[in-house]
Amino acid sequence: MVSMLAGLGHQLRHLLRAAGLAKSTYYHLLSHPAAVTRPDIEPMVAEIFARTPNGCGHRQIRMCLVHEFGVRVSHKSVLKVMRRMGLECRIRRPNPYRKYSSYR
């Protein structure tokens, strides 16, 4: 947003002050854009996730990728891809009405 407004002729120091960014942070983010992790496995992850009505977790998706598609990938990479795609496993979510009790 800041770089877009700076390109329209606004002064950079005013934009950075309004955004609450340091000048060094702004230039660091410009020179180091966020890299997309494993875009090649996105269609396969979406296909595996769509098989079940509630979806499945990143570990199960990783196992399917390794055994069915022959793709060597880390479970952390699969989790990053799932977060970027907005996929979330609905099977084992914590119950907000039941708190943890060490008494049991």
GILIN-V252060 format. One line per field, one symbol per residue. ss: DSSP state (H for helix, E for strand, C for the rest). phi: phi as a letter, one per 40 degrees, with the letter a starting at -180 (. if undefined). Layout:
BEGIN
ss->???
phi->???
END
This chain:
BEGIN
ss->CHHHHHHCCCCHHHHHHHHCCCHHHHHHHHHCCCCCCCHHHHHHHHHHHHCCCCCCCHHHHHHHHHHHHCCCCCHHHHHHHHHHHCCCCCCCCCCCCCCCCCCC
phi->.ccccccchccccccccccgbccccccccccbcccccfcccdcccccccccbccgaccccccccccccbgccaccccccccccccgcbcbcbcccccbccbccc
END
